[in-house]
Amino acid sequence: MLQGFYNLDGIRTLYVSELLMINPNQIVNKEYFADLDLFEFVFTIGGDAEEDTAVSVWGKNEIGQLVTAHRLIYSELEEVMVIL
């Protein structure tokens, strides 16, 4: 399950809600527009391959180039989880 939220004036509003069924070794690319100061994406992963599933997220600028300031990659997520 993929959910995207934006936050305006302290109100968290759902604007993306999508159930994705992904096969082994499949790569899925999704694009959502978020011209906002605060946004959040929640990934809920389940099933037999839960422990073998990796997620990465990259932002893009106005001309479609990747923006490293808006990224989440699996190896960094593992580091964050260890710190928590």
Number of C-alpha atoms within 10 A of each C-alpha: 12 13 15 18 18 19 14 12 6 8 9 14 13 14 14 14 13 10 10 10 8 10 9 8 8 7 8 10 6 5 8 9 9 15 10 9 8 13 16 13 15 12 12 10 15 10 7 8 11 10 9 8 14 12 13 12 13 14 17 16 11 7 6 8 10 13 11 12 9 11 13 14 12 13 11 12 14 10 10 10 8 8 7 5
